C-alpha cells in the first residue's frame, strides 16, 4: 500500500511565487493592470491603492536585493581583511 501511495498520492508542490523571479512577478502584475485599484473618495478625488499581491511582489524584490547586497558586503569585508 505504501508503494501505491507514493506513486499515486498527492504530492506537495512548492509555492509558485517562491520559485519565480520577483522582478517578473511585479512586472507582470503591472503589465496586466492589476497592480492597483482606484477608489473614489467622498471629496471626489480618485485614489490609486496598490493591491496586496503587488505589494508582496515588491517586498520579495526588496528581499532578494537585500540578500545580494549583504553577500557583496561580506565579500568586500573579507577582501579588506586580507
N, C-alpha and C positions, 0 to 999 in steps of 0.2 A: 504494500500500500504506500510506503514511503516513496518508492520509485515513481509511482503514478502521481503522487502529489508534487514531486519535484518536476516532473515532466509536464503536467497539465495544470498545476496550481497557479494561482495568481502570483505574478512577480511584481515586486515593488520597484517602480521606476523612480529615478531621481527627478526632482523638480526641474522642469524645463528652464526656469529662469536662472537656476544655478549654473547651468552649462552654457547658457547663451552669453554672448558678448553684450555687456550693459550699454555700450555705445549704440549698438544696432537696435537694442530694445527701445531705448529712449528715442532714437531717430525714427523708428517705425511707428511708434505711438504718435509722434509729432506729425509724421507724414500722413497718417490716417486721419488726423484731425481730432483725435480723442485724447489729446494731452490736456485739454481744459474744457470747462463748460462755462456758459455765461449765465449770470443772474441779473435780473433787472431789479434794482433797489427801489425802495419807496420814493426816493427823491428823483427817480428817472435815470439814474446813472447805471450803465451796464458794467458789471464787474466780471473779469475773467478769473476763474478759480481753477488751479491745476487739479487734475484728478489724482486720486491716491496712488493709482498704478504708475502714473508718470513720476510722481514724487519718489516712489520706491525705486524706479529705474535710475533716477538721478542720484539717489543715495547709494545705489550699487556702483554707479560710476565713480562717486567720491571714494568709496571703499577701495576700489581697485587702484585708483590714483594714489591714495594714501599708502597702500601696501607697496606700490612701486617706489614711491618716494622714500619710504623707510628702508627698503632694500638698498637704494642708491646711497642714502646717508650712512648706512652701515658699511658699505664698501668704501666710501670716502674716509670714514673714521679709521678703518683698518689700514688704508693706504697711508694716512697721516702718521699712524703709529710706527710704521716701518721706516 
